[in-house]
Amino acid sequence: MSKPSQRRTGRGRAEEELTRLVSEARLLEGLSDSLRDMVMRAQAYLAELRTAGSTLENLAGQEGVEVLVPIGAGSLVKASIKDADKVIVSLGADVAVEVDVEKAKEIIGNRLAEAQKALQDYVARLREVERALSAYRERIRSLLEERGLAGGPEERSK
């Protein structure tokens, strides 16, 4: 008589584990999505910093050179460089400062190093989350197979 209740208890534990694993896997999927977004944002920021650095390298001492200045919404305006020895650099929180080109390159270089480090951290964390998620999915698949629920309708009908 104790065997049926033990089976239910075993099934109950498996059900609880399955429910917990599915819930945790969903959380990991959300974290994975967030980390992927952070990786993409960091990559875009790195590209922007590289462009800024390259522009500073090419414009230094180039007064009078005509350039295209983005004004938003994919629109550009032609302008001439008046003073290529000074650069206005954003410090954040709607604060900017005028510095010489070398100081601007230094600031951008520091930001580039920080962004690269952040990107590496995001990628490492994403790999950890994806490994954990893979392990969760494998355990979920195993529990479903034990219950005869694994695979799609095609596999169950075989």
C-alpha positions, -999 to +999 in steps of 0.1 A: +000+000+000+029+023+006+042+019-030+015+040-047+020+069-023+058+066-028+052+068-065+031+098-062+057+114-039+084+106-064+062+120-092+053+150-070+090+157-065+097+154-102+067+177-109+081+202-084+115+200-098+102+204-134+081+234-124+111+250-106+135+243-135+111+258-161+106+289-139+143+293-134+150+287-171+126+315-180+144+338-156+177+328-173+162+334-207+153+369-197+187+375-183+203+361-215+181+385-236+192+414-214+228+405-216+226+402-254+211+436-255+239+450-234+265+433-256+249+449-287+248+483-270+284+480-259+295+471-294+276+501-308+292+524-282+327+510-291+320+517-328+310+552-319+341+557-298+364+544-326+347+567-351+353+597-327+389+587-322+395+583-359+378+616-367+400+634-342+431+618-357+421+629-392+408+664-384+436+677-361+450+709-377+426+708-406+410+742-403+388+751-433+381+715-442+345+708-452+327+681-432+292+667-429+276+672-395+248+650-383+218+670-372+195+640-363+170+618-381+196+607-406+201+643-419+234+660-424+245+696-429+278+707-446+301+728-424+337+740-424+360+733-395+369+766-379+391+755-350+403+719-351+426+723-321+397+723-296+370+697-290+339+698-268+336+665-249+306+654-230+312+645-194+277+632-189+246+646-171+243+674-198+278+687-189+304+692-216+339+707-215+362+722-242+396+705-243+425+703-267+426+675-292+452+654-272+431+656-241+400+646-261+419+616-275+429+606-240+393+608-228+380+588-257+408+563-253+399+558-216+362+554-225+372+529-252+392+508-227+363+509-202+338+499-229+360+470-241+362+458-205+325+461-200+319+442-233+342+414-222+324+412-189+290+411-206+301+384-230+316+363-202+284+366-181+263+358-212+283+326-217+278+316-181+241+322-184+238+303-216+258+273-201+234+273-171+204+276-194+216+247-215+220+226-184+185+235-172+170+226-206+188+193-206+175+185-172+140+195-182+142+174-213+154+144-191+125+148-167+100+151-196+115+119-212+111+101-179+074+111-180+071+102-217+064+138-227+096+146-245+098+155-282+071+169-304+038+152-315+058+133-342+081+116-316+053+107-292+032+090-319+061+067-328 
